[in-house]
Amino acid sequence: MTDVLPVTFTAGTTGLWRIERITTVTGDGLPAAARLLVEEEAPVAGPRVPPTVATSAPGWVLCGTVSNQRYTTAAELALLNARSPALGRPGATVASLIPITKSQAWWEMAQDERRGILEETSHHIRRSMDYLPAVARRLHHCRDLGGPFDFLTWFEFAPENAAAFDDLLGELRNTEEWTFIEREVEVRVERASV
């Protein structure tokens, strides 16, 4: 069984990341907060995962896990691994947390049907490759944790790559895959100096 890395995103008054804006793309938004704290637990073997916590004043807490890749072919995974930069690069002082929930219709499809929409029609992986290594990305799965989102995607990039990142978002949001998104929020953050 694949090890999983539990990660918690806590919005409130503390954290390395200063929240610049929270944009509701579709569905319900998230409450405003000043800072975002991103905490990783030690990787664990097997299915043990943290609970996903609902929002609460003065901020909110979202939990997910990093585990095995889904929907990627062996060739795509090799290319992603070769081109993807690590998180925490010194120049990557801007980040974006994008929690999303897909519709029941999406989850009722077989995995090969979802893969067909994700990559064969929408070209999600191919489009994303065009923005590597400028944008570092890590996907956190949370559908099975019982929380409000299916995925939490964390992106880090240098300020000069913000426009390119926005272009990537625009491209992805205009695909067939995005017709299955019921809730999407973008939390744009900047690394705080103190």
Secondary structure, DSSP 8 states (H G I E B T S, - for coil): ---BEEEEEEEES-SSEEEEEEEEEES------SEEEEEE---BSTT--------BTTBEEEEEEE-S--S--HHHHHHHHHH---TT-TT--EEEEEEEEE-HHHHHS-HHHHHIIIIIIT-HHHHHHTTTTTSEEEEEE-GGGTSS-SEEEEEEE-GGGHHHHHHHHHHHHTSGGGGGEEEEEEEEEEE---
